[in-house]
Every structure is written in C-alpha cells, then in structure tokens.
Amino acid sequence: MTALKNNAFLKVLSLLIIFSLAAACSLQVSTVEPLPSMTQTLSAEEAKPTSTDIPELTGTLEPTKTSEPLNLFLPEPIPSGIINSEFPITYKRSYQSNTLWFGHTSQAPQGEILHTTDWIYALAAPFPTIIDDLSSEDFQDLWFGGWDWQDFSSSSNISIATISEDEYERLRAELLSMLPFKVLYVPETIAGVMKNRWGYPDETLVKIVETIPDPDTLWEENAWAIIPFDDLDPKLKVISIDGISPLFKNFQVSDYPLNMRYQLIKEQHLIASLNAQDLESIISAIQTTNRDPDKMTTLVMTGVTALVRATAYRMEINGVTYPGEAIADWLREADITHISNEVSFYEDCPFPDPHNRMLFFCSSPDYIELFEYVGADVIELTGNHNNDALYVYGEDVVPFTLDLYDHYGMRTYGGGRNIGEAQTPTIMEHNGNRIGFIGCNAPGPDFAWATETSGGAAPCGDYQWMTKKIQQLREDGVLPIATLQYYEDYYNYPESHHIRDFGLLAEAGAVIVNGSQAHRPKGMAFESGAFIDYGLGNLFFDQMGVTIEGENIQQTSWEVIQRHTIYEGHLLSTELLTAKLQDYAKPRPMTERERSVFLEELFSASSWISR
C-alpha cells in the first residue's frame, strides 16, 4: 500500500496527531498485559470461552486406575473449531496436577509440547478494493490509526503549542478520510495475541468483536476484517501481507504474520503420569489447521482463445508457446486450468494470414502444444467458430479436435460429437472437491450447434435443460461452473439480457457464471450466492484494439484471468489477475498503474464503488 508510505502530506498529518495526542491527552505508552501465572486461578470472565468458542463442558474423560482424567487449561478464549467440542474434555480455570495447557505460543509455559496447531487468518476487504498488498509496516501503521510514533519521535520539529483542539480534530478527520477503510474488525479470540505482538490498537479504527460482520455489512461500512481462512467469502478480497497470501499455492506458514500458532503443553511441573488413552483423545480432538492444502483446489478460468490470424502468425514465427510465456506461471500453478478455445483444429488449415479479415477460422493441430505448455486441464467448446471448417472447406473437424484433446488428457465440455455429449457436464475431482463444468452457445450460428447426429457446441435454447442439470449437480454435491458463449458487444457493462440469462444459472445453483464471448472485459455481480462475470475479455486472440462505429476501443487488449480457491466443497475466494495483450499474441501481467485503472473501470461497470 504505497499511499500510506509515500504520501508526505499524510505522514506529516500522522505525526502531528501522535504528538498532539501525547501532549494533550498525556497518553501513556501501552505495555503488554501480564500473563497469568502458572498457579493463579482466573476469574470466570477472564478464562471462560465465549459463546462463539468452545463451551465449557461438564463431562470428563473416564478415569482409569492409574490416573485422574486429564483436563485442559485455557489462558484465554480460543478460535471456534480449533477443538472438536464433541470430545468430553473439561476446561479448567486453574492448573491442577492433571491439567494440560492449551493456548497461543506467546503465552506458553515451559514444558513438553504435545501438539501444535496453526490457525490461519486473512486480512479481507470488500471485493471492489484496489489495494492488493500491504507491508507489515503499513499494516501496523493502520493498527495504530495510520500514524508512526517512531518516525515522529525522530523527525518532527513542530511545536504542539500551535495546534488548537479544533485544528487537531480537523487534521484527524482529514487523515482518517485518506485511509483505505473506516473500520478494521478483529475477532476477540485473537485480539489479545495481536495486542501482545504489536501493542494496543487505535480504538477509532480497530473494533474487537465477538462475531465478524457479514460481507454485505463490510461492504456497506467500507470495513476490513481479520477472518479465519476457512470462513472467507468470495465477496471479500484477500489482501496479502508482505506479498504473502494464504490463497497462494506456495504459502509458507512460518513467513506469514497472521498465522496463530497454538500448542498443547505438559507443563514442566506436572508430576502426574499421563494416561495414554486420555491423552490420545485430547490430541485427536484438536485440529491441526484450518488451512489444509489437501482440502484445497485452485481453479483458473480464462476468456476468449482463438489461435488464428495475427496470433497464429506470431506463433509460426516465434514458436508455438510464444503467447503463453509471460503468464504461464499463473496458469500452470492452478490445480485445474480452463481454456475456452473457440476454434477447432484442422490438419489442412492454411498458413495464417495476419491481415485476413475473413471471420471463418481454423487452427493448426500443432498449436495444441500451447495448451499443454500452460497446463490446460479442461477445454470449453461453446465457441461459435468450432464448425467453420465444415462451412468453408466441407470438413467436419469436430471429431478430430475432440480426439486430439483426448490424446493430450484434456477434458472438454460445452461441445461434443452430438448434442447429448455437448450438454453433458464434465465433473472433475481434486482434493475431495467435486467441480462440474457446463456450458452452452446462445447466438449460434446454427452450423456451430451440435445436433443429434453432428458435432458442435451445446445450444442454450431456453436454458431449461441447463438449469435442471445445474440443480442436479448441486444435489449430487458438485459445485457447478456455468459458462456461456453469449451475444457479443464491446460495452464494459452488462445489458438487461445479460443480467436476466446469467441470473437464471445463478439461481439454479451455479457458484460461478462466466461469459466466454466478450472481447472487452465486462462488469461483474454477486447474485443468488454466485460470482458472475459477464465477460472476461480475450486471452490468446489478436485484438490489440478495434474500431466500432468510429470509436477506437483499446480495452480489447485488457484481460481478466480468474483464480478461484475452493476449500472443503465450497467456493472460498475469487481473485482477479489482470493482463495486457502485447504483439497481437502475448499477454503479460499489467503494471500496478495499468491494473489500478483497469480495476476502476471494471468496478464502475459493475455499479460498485471502488475502495
């Protein structure tokens, strides 16, 4: 977040306010609250878990002849779900000879570590937030209200005698208006740990709560929150810290500041012997983590691909993998990578002409190497150019194309050798997550549609067949991903018919509904529990810009690549990766400035307020 670090005016304001607070209010430097001693008895208010955490259970483990039943001492409330409350464990408020300690490592007593748990949190903001990353220093500045005490102490030479109370209030209000959020919500279960780590927060900005408000409330209040990883919601954007996000495949727990580590400890003065059966029961009740990579699936979805004209020509000159070189890592690292290829492969396809304006296409079979290079797993076949070779050359190349995908182990959907195959969802399973892909073509042309006896795309029709299949997928525990080859336009906002038809699929139970037709990226929506993108734009297609009715539209070179995180059978988070087409063939990641401008346009087209 460069705004806080580089805006000199804001820094001066921040320093003024700190100095003013220190002098005018006689603010004392906060000290960390003392930890309870290993022998003291805590009051019920200090030690009892909150209603949203683990309740105090009355039952105990069955005693044995050699030891009393084991109990747990909790120095403070613990996150909900970290201990399975179905296990008969008694939580104590004081240490006894048969008591084990369980809490955050910052408070841990000396003793034998019996079990360790990493509970991962994320810094989350409303989805239409421009900021992607904060440094640890920036985050701590926000924790303290946007100012830096040490910087003031070392660099300020402004006399507080010249600042009136009214001036102070004005400067403070101006400072707060420049911050990226109005409130930061922090769960009370980890507030104590964060206070011990950083000190007491600014009470104007930081609100410690028993329950984090729902995503809609966070949007309304322009609020951020610290949320357990497994409680994230697609309506919220995860802000990485120091470039690290728990959504990333290469996430390292040890490097992440919002990892809360808890330990079960046999305190060193505990003299009672531990009953192995009782101890095993307690350890088995404690979860290892709320971010298990073995329960997580990363899905990447992309827009229009058409390996023809100038794109194909560049592939012939520079190598088949040339278009994917700058963004390959984004696509390869996903567990499932989606490509919407609009054009079928044809063995006798002519050498590409970059200047050809004819809108009938085919691609050389050699070009499938590009898909293999970027790690494509599932190919969407809803494109309206899939049967162009039949129309132009009289060759039905759909069966050949499907055989080629089969040979490379790539799954397909939204098209097939006949209409039955084209309308059949493709279900993929990964890490216990079942994902069903289903798609259709709305505008045609007629010869692009599959029939009972010929191949092509699945026609959308009235969408009734599609909504029924989506409903069946949900009933079967499958997450439906619905994509449409829809009516093309070059606006960035959805028309009423987009909203109507995409909404039907969301209402039926699709968790993601994407428009695969758009050459210019379009707005988005959250409706009926689904993330809707009315058009992602191009991926591999040569439109550096187009002229429509005298208007030159450069945004056809702007691209959205979606990265979705699915965890334990539900959509957890959606990220927007942004790219810009170069050399008619090769998208590359946008610069920070390009991305900011692009996101501002997308959010505006979605009728959202950029944050």
N, C-alpha and C positions, 0 to 999 in steps of 0.2 A: 504494500500500500504506500505508494510514493507520495501521496498527498500529505500525509502527516509528517513525513520525514523531510520533504523538500520545500515545503511552503514556509518561507521565512517569516511571513507575517503571522501565520498560525503559531509558529514556535514562540515568537515574542509574546503573543497573547497568552499562550500557555504558561510561560514563565512568569509573566506579570501576575497571573491569577494565583499561582502557587505561592509566590512571595507575599501576595496580599493576604491569602488565607493564613499563612504562617504568622504574619504580624498582627493582623486584625482579629483573628479568632484564637490566637495562642494555641495553634494546633500542635499537639504532641506527636512525635514520631511513634507510630504504632509498633508494638512488639508482639511477637508470636505468643499466643496463649499457651500457658504451661500445659504439658501433657499430664494426664492423671498418673499418679504414682502406681506402682505395681501392686500396692496393698490397699489403696484407698477404695472406699465404697462410693460409687457415683450415685447421685440422685436419680430419680426416675426420669426427670426432664432431660438430664444430661446423657443418659445411657440408653433409654428405651428407643427402639427403632420407630420411625414414623409410620403412619398408616399406609404409605406407599412402599415401604420397605418390608423387611422380613418381620412378621409379627412375633411377639414373644409367645412361644409355645409352652403349654403346661405339661405335656408328656415328656418323658425321658427315655433314653435307651434302657433296655432291660439289664439290670445289674447282673454281674457274674460273681462267682465265689472269690475271685482273686482281686477284683477292683470295683470301685463305685462307678456309676455311669459317668461318661465324660460330658462336660458342658462347654459352651463357648462363652468367652468374654468379648464383648464388642465395645471398643473405646468410643465409637460414635456410630450413627446410622450408616448402613451400607446400601449400595445400589440395589434396586429391585431386580430380582432374578439371579443375583450372584450366588445365592444359596437356595436350593430347592426346599421350599417350606414343607413339602410332603414328608421329609425325613424328620423323625422325632428327636429333635435337638433342643435342649434347653439353653437359652441365652442368659447369662449371668451378668449382674451389675458389679460384682466384686470377684477378686481372684480367690479360688479355693484350691485345695490340693488336687482336685480332679478337673480343673478348668484349663482349657486351651485358649490362647489369644488369637483373635482374627481381626485384622484391620489393615489400614494403609501402611506401607513400609516406612513412611516418615515418622510413625509413632511406634514402630515395632520395638519390643523389648529384646534383650539378649536371650538367645535360646536356639533350639533346633528348629529349622524351617521344615515343616512337614508338607506344605503345599503352597503353590504360587499361582495367582490369578492375575491376568492382565485385562482390565476393563477399559475399552477404548471409547473415547468421546470424540465428537467432531464439532468444530465451530461452523454453525449453519446460519444462513441468511436467506431472505426471500429470494425466490428463483431469479427475478429480473434484477440481479445485483451485478454491477460491472466488475467490481474488485474480485480477483481470483485468489490472491495470496497475501498474507501478512507475514512480516518477520516477527520473531519472538519479541523483539524490542518494541515494534509497533503495537503488538497485542498488549504488552504490559503498559504502554502509554495509555491505551484505551481503558485498561483495567483501572488506572488511576485517574480517569476522566479526560485523557487527551493531552496531559502535560508531563513534563520530565523534570523531576525535582533536582537531579544531579546536574543537568545542564544549566538550570537556573543558578544553582549554588556556585558554579564555576565561571559563568559567563555574564550574568546580569549585573548592570551597574545603575539600574533605575531605582530611584527612591520611592518607596511606597507612600511617603507623605503626600505625594502629589496626586494620589488616586483616591477619589471620593468613593463612598459606598455605592452611589448611583452609577459612577463610571465602572466600578468593579462589576456590578450586575449587568451592565450593557456589554462589557467585554466578555463576560462569561457566557451570556446568551449568544453572542456572535460566534464564540468558539464552539459551543455545542451544536450550532446550526451547520458547522463545517464537518462534523464528524459523520462517519458512514452509517451510523444507526442512532436511534434515540434511546434504546434500552438494550442491555445485554442481560438475558436471563440465565441464571446459573442454578443448577439443582442443589438443594441444601445438603444432599448426601456427599457432595464433593467440595462444597464451599469451604469447609474447614481446611481441607488439604491445600486448596488454592491460596487461602489466606496464609497458611504456614509457608507456602512456597514463595509468594510474592508480596505479602502484606495485605492490609485491609483495602478494599476497593473504594472507588468513588460511589457513594450511595445514590447520587443522582442518575448515574448511567447504569450501574450494576444492581440488579434485583435478584436476591436469593429467594428461591421459591421451592415449595414442596413439589409442585407439578408444573412442567414447562407448558406454556400456552400452545394451542394447536397452530398448525401452519397458517391458517387463514387469519388468525389473530396477529401472528408475527408480521404478516403482510400489511395488515391494517395499521399496525403501530410502527412500522418500519423498524422492527426489532430483530436482533440476532439472539442466538441461544447456543448453549453448550449442551449437546444431545448425545445420549448413548448411541454408538454406531448402529446397533440393530433396531433403533427406534427412528431412524432417519425417514424422510418422506420425499418423494420426487418434487414436491412443491418448494423444497428448500435446496439451496445451493451450498455445497460444502466448500468452505474457504480453507485452503491449505495454509499451513504454518511453516515458514522456512522452506517452502517448496515441497512439503510432505503432506500427503493426504491419505487417510485410511481407505480411500477408494482405489488407490493406486495398487497395481499388481506387485510392485517392488517395495511395498510398505514395510518399514522396519520399526518394530515396536520400540526398540531402545533409543531411536532418534526422535521420537515424537513427544512433544510436551504435554499432550492431552491423554497420554496413557496413564491410567491409575492402577498401580500395582498393589495387590493385597496379598497378605500371607497368613497362613495358619502356622502358629508357632507354639512349640512346647517350651514354656518359659524355663530358664535355666535353674530356677529354684524349685521347680516342680519335682517332688520326691516320689509321688505315687507312680506305680507302674501303669503303663497304658495297656488296656485290653485291646488286642489286635482287631477283634471283630468290631468293637465300638469305634475304634479309630478309622477303620476302613469305611464304615457307614458315614462318618462325618466327612471324610475326604471325598467320597463319591457324591455327596450332596452339594459340594462346592464346584461351581462351573469353572472351567479353565479360562474361558474368554467369551466375550460377546462378539468377537470377530474371528470366526473360524474360516480360514481360506478354503477348507474342504466343503464349506456350505455356500460358497460364493461363486457367482458366474458373471463375467464381464462380456457384454454384448455390444458390438459396434454396428451401427446402421448408417448407410450412406445413400446418396441421391442418385442422379442420373449418370449412368455409364453408357457411352456409345463409342466404341473403338473404330471410328470412321474418320473420313476427311482429314483435316489437319492433324488431329490427334494420331490417327493411324500412320500418317506420313512421317511424323516425328518418331514414331516407334520404329518404322523401317529405317530411318536414318541414324537414330541414336541408340537403338536397342529396344527390344520389346518391353523391358522392365522400366524404361525411362520415366513413364508417367508416375510411377509409384515411389520413386526413390526418396523424395523429401518427406513423405508421410507414412512410409512403410511401417515404422515402429508403432504408430497409432493403431494400424490395422492388425499387425501381426500379434501384438501383445494380448489382444482380446481372446477369450475362450471361444467365442463364436463371432465370426466376421461376415457381415451381409453385404452383398453387391447386387444392385439392380441393373442387370445388363439388358438393354432394350433391343439389342441386335443379335441375330443368330449367326453362327459360324457357317461358312460356305467354302468348300475346298477350291472352287474355281473363282473365288471373289477377285475382281480386278485389283491391280495395284492402286493404292489410294491416291486420289487427286485432291490436294488441299483446297483447291478453288472450286470444286464441284458444288453447285447449289442444288442439285437434284436431291430430293428428300426420300430416296429409297436406298437402303443401306444393307451391307453385309460386312462381315469381318473375317479375316484370315484365321483358320484354326490355330495357327502359331501363336496368336495373341492370348490364348488361354494361359500362357506362361506368366503373363502379368498377374492374373488372378492367383495363380499358385505362389508367386513371389510375395504378394501382400497377405497371404494366408487366408484366402476366401474359403468359407465353410458352407455358406448357403446362398444360392443364386435366385434372385427374384426374376420371374419370366413374364411379368404383366405388360411388358413394353409393346408399344404399337408398331414397332419395326421388326418384330420377330418373324414375320412371314413375307418380308419384302422380296426375298429371293424367289419365292413362289410367284409373286405378282410380276416381277421384272424378267426373271430367267426361266420361269416354269419349273423350278426345282423346289421340292418340299425338303427343306433342310432342318426342320424342327427335330425329327428323329435323330439325325446325325448330331445335332447340337446337344441333345439330351444324352446320347451315348458318350459324347466327349466329356460332359460333366461327370457322368457315372465313372468313367475311366479314371478321372482325377480325384474321385472320392468327394465331390462336391454335391451337396443336397440341393434340390430345386423345389420351387413351389410357385403358385400363381399361373402356371402354364404346364402343358403336358402334351402327350401324344393324342389325347382326346379330351373331351370336356370333363369326363369323370375324373381323370387323372389331374387335370388342371384345377379342379375345385377341391381336391383332397388336401387338407392341411399336412404340412410336414412337421413332425414332432421331433425335437432334439432334446436329449437329456445330458446334463452336466452337473456334477456335484450335488445330485439329488434334486436339482431344479429341472422341471419339465416345461419346455417352451414350444409353443405351436405357432408356426408361420402360415398365414393365409392371405391371399391377395387376389385382386381382380382388375380388369381393364374396363373403364367406363366409356370412353369415347370411341373405341374402335381404332381403325376402320374395321369393317365387317370381316375382311380377309385375315385380320390379325387374331380373330377369336377362334378358339378351339370349337369343334363340333363333335358329334357322336363318332365320326369316322376320320377326323383330321385334327392335326395338332395346332396349337397356338395358345393364346392367353385365355384365362377364365373370364368370360363376360360378367360384368357386375349385375346387369339386369336391374331388378328392383331391390337387390341386396338381401332379400329374404333368405335365400339359401345360405348366404354368408353369415347372417346374424344367427341362424339356427346352429351352424357349425361352431361359431364362437361360443354360444351358450353351452354347447355340448363339451367343448374343450374345458370351460371353467368347471363344469360339473365333474369332469374327469381329473381335476387337479392340475390342469395345464394352463400356463399363462399365455393367452392369445396375443400375437403381434399381427396386426392387420395393416396391409399396405395397399395403396390404390394408385394405379396409373389413371390419373384424373384429367379433367379438361384443363388444357394449358392456357396460361395467360402470363403477362410479365408485370403484374402488380405484386407488391410485397405483402398485401393484406388479403385475408380470405373473403370471398364473396358469400352471400347468403346460402348459395347451394353447397359450397364447401362445408359451411357450418352444419347444415342440415344432414348431409350424407356422411361426413366423418363422425358426426354426433351419433348417428344410428349405430355405428360399430362400437363406439364407446359405451353406449347404453346397453348393448348386448353383452359387454363384459371384456372387451379388448383392453389390455393395460397400456398398449402403445398403438396409436393410429398415425401412420405416416403417409404423406403424399409423395409418390416417387416420380411424378411428372414434371415438377417445377424446374425451370431453368434459372429462375431467380428465386432465392430463398424467400419464404413467406412466414407469416406470423404463426404463433402457437397458442395453445389453450390447455387448461386443465378442466376436463368435463367428465362427469359420471365416473370419477375415480381413474380416469385415463389421462395420459400425456398425449396430446395431439399436436402434430407438426404438419401444417398444411402444405409444406413443400420444403425439402432440404436444399434444393439447388443442385447443380451439377457436381459430379465427382471427376470422372475422366471423360470430358467432352470439350470440343474446341471453341466454345463460345466465350471469347475474351470480352465481347460486348456485342450488342445487337441494336439495330435502329428500328424502332416501331413507331409508325406514324410521325416520322420526323424527329423523334426523341431518341437520343443515343443513351442506351442503358448499359452501364458498365458493371452493374451488380451481378450479371451472369457469371462473372469471374469470382464472385464470393461464394463460399461453400460452407455448409454445416455438415459435420460428422458427429453423430450422436454416440456417446458412450454411456451405456446403462449398466448399473450394478444391480444384480438380482441376488437376494440372500434368503435362504430358507423358504423358497417358494413365493416370494413377493418382490415387486419392484421397489428397490430401496432408494435409488438416486439416479438422476439423469444429468449428464454433463454435455455441454456444447463445445466441441472442438471446432475451431474456425480456420479455414484455409483460403488461399487466393491462387487462382489459376495463373500460371506463367507459361509462355512459349506455346500457347494453344494446346497444351497437353499435360503439363506438370504442376499440380497444386503443391503449394508449400505453406507451412504454418504462417498465419498472419503475425505481423508485428504487434506490439502492445497497443500502439495508436490505431492501427487498422482494425484490430479486434474491438476496441472500445467504440469506434464509430459504427462498426457492423452491428454490435450488440444493441447499441442505442436504437438503430433503425429497426431491428427485429422486435425489440420490446415495444417500441412505439406501434409497429404494425400489429402487435398482439393486444393493443389497448392496455398495456401495462406501463406503470411509471418506473423508469429506470432508477435504480438505487445507487 
